[in-house]
């Protein structure tokens, strides 16, 4: 599961990467499509989720919300390389 920074990197490069869910269960565009990060908030049982439509992070309770998850191997070196290229 990606960290908060890794997930934000994936969102910024989503068109090149592809395969991100931006629709609801009926196949319609859904502006509140979130992806979970592995980064916990200061609250128990809550983690940061990223809304892909606008890039906003929200701290949400993990046990109540069935949002999407995008697994990564490790985007750390890719993020560092992309940042140094700027």
C-alpha positions in Angstrom: 0.0 0.0 0.0 1.5 3.4 -0.9 2.4 6.0 1.6 0.7 9.4 1.4 3.5 10.9 -0.7 3.6 7.8 -3.0 -0.1 8.0 -3.5 0.1 11.7 -4.3 2.8 10.9 -6.9 0.6 8.3 -8.4 -2.3 10.7 -8.7 -0.1 13.4 -10.4 1.1 10.8 -12.9 -2.2 8.9 -13.2 -2.6 9.4 -17.0 0.8 7.9 -17.7 0.3 5.1 -15.2 -3.3 4.3 -16.0 -5.8 1.8 -14.4 -7.1 4.1 -11.7 -10.8 3.8 -10.7 -12.5 7.1 -11.1 -16.1 5.7 -11.4 -18.7 4.5 -9.0 -20.1 0.9 -9.0 -22.4 1.7 -11.9 -19.5 2.8 -14.2 -20.4 6.5 -14.0 -17.7 9.1 -13.2 -17.7 9.6 -9.4 -16.0 12.8 -8.2 -15.4 11.4 -4.7 -13.3 8.4 -5.8 -10.8 7.9 -3.0 -7.7 5.7 -2.7 -6.3 4.7 0.7 -2.7 5.4 1.8 -0.7 3.4 4.4 -0.1 6.7 6.3 -2.1 6.7 9.6 -3.6 9.9 11.0 -3.3 10.9 14.7 -6.6 9.2 15.3 -7.0 5.5 16.1 -8.2 3.4 13.2 -7.9 6.2 10.7 -5.7 6.7 7.7 -5.2 9.3 4.9 -7.3 8.8 1.8 -6.7 10.8 -1.4 -9.7 11.9 -3.5 -8.3 11.6 -7.0 -10.7 14.1 -8.6 -9.1 17.1 -6.9 -6.0 15.8 -5.0 -7.5 16.4 -1.5 -6.4 14.2 1.4 -8.9 13.3 4.1 -8.3 11.4 7.4 -10.9 8.7 7.4 -11.9 5.7 9.5 -10.6 2.6 7.9 -13.2 0.2 9.2 -16.3 2.0 7.8 -15.4 3.0 4.2 -14.7 0.5 1.4 -12.6 2.7 -0.9 -10.2 1.6 -3.6 -6.6 0.5 -2.9 -3.7 0.6 -5.3 -0.8 -1.6 -4.4 2.8 -0.4 -5.2 6.1 -2.2 -4.9 8.0 0.9 -3.8 7.7 4.3 -5.5 10.3 5.8 -3.2 13.2 5.9 -5.7 10.8 7.0 -8.5 9.6 9.9 -6.4 13.1 11.0 -5.5 14.2 10.8 -9.2 11.1 12.8 -10.4 11.6 15.4 -7.7 15.3 15.8 -8.6 14.4 16.2 -12.3 12.4 19.3 -11.6 
